[in-house]
Amino acid sequence: MRGGNLKVLVVYDITDDSLRLKVAEILKDLGLFRIQKSAFIGEMTSQERENMEEILRRQNLGPSDRIDVFPICDRDLKMHTQIGRGKLGRGPP
């Protein structure tokens, strides 16, 4: 992760397969790393985060779909615990 930027965790629950894949591609293209099937983490500037949120808002989410963006501080990230050995992506945490 790049120094001096905001760390963000993005998780989503999207029912439509093609939209879910599109959101995953958007997040990957923005430099985030997949940590679970519907969860990405990464680091970005405030402006990059605002741009990401605007791009995500423009997606045609269904009535029960949602995307959550959480800021994560270094202290909390260092307290991360992984249980199990499964791997989906590479990169942080």
Protein Blocks (a to p, Z undefined) as FASTA:
>chain_A
ZZhiacdddddddfblklmmmmmmmmmmnopacfbfkbccddddfklmmmmmmmmmmpcc
dfkbccddddddfklmmmpccedjbdfbgcjZZ
